[in-house]
Amino acid sequence: MTTGRRKMLEARDDLADKIGKIAETRGFTLFGMVNNLLELAIKVEGMGITLKEAVDAYQLGKEVREASFTLILESLLYDTSQIAYEKASEKTLKIWFDAGEWIAQRYIARGEADPLVAYERELKVFAWNIPYIAVERSGKGVSVRVLSPRFSDSYTTLFTRYLEGILVGSGYAVTYKEVGRGNIRLEAVKRGVDGNR
């Protein structure tokens, strides 16, 4: 229930000017625009996230759409991956590796200082079938760990090749690989370090 009472809020001049211009282009009064923003801030807080997290998630979703990612039924992904792997394993493994390299190059072309950080961030938001992913660094090395009990054997193998493609495309050489159903651990070092190519 609204009381109709008003409170004075203070803001920096530059921010108030920008909000005023946005309000004008959107057909709001400044009063209406500020109230709309406050209502959205309260709604977002009620969802248990911050405005920054909401904006970051929106931006990430936009970037993922622009990069040609799409949502698909998990069972459809696993089942078709299984069929492709059984019918043409070498070709399917190459396609997944090449896709990983392409992802790394997309991050690099976008100006990401560290493609692996960007990839980890995107996976944590959009890979709902992966409850655990960690990218850890030590010196010139990197360790990637993925755990997902829902992965099939073939999907685990394919996703491993995808991760290897991302590492190679990011300038790393894979030095260690441990793979079991739904459990992937890769270690890599920057190429050119300690004789790695």
Secondary structure, DSSP 8 states (H G I E B T S, - for coil): ------------HHHHHHHHHHHHHHT--HHHHHHHHHHHHHHHHHTT--HHHHHHHHHHHHHHHHTT-----HHHHHHHHHHHHHH-HHHHHHHHHHHHHHHHHHHHHTT-S-HHHHHHHHHHHH-TT-SEEEEEEETTEEEEEEE-TT--HHHHHHHHHHHHHHHHHTTEEEEEEEEETTEEEEEEEETTSTT--
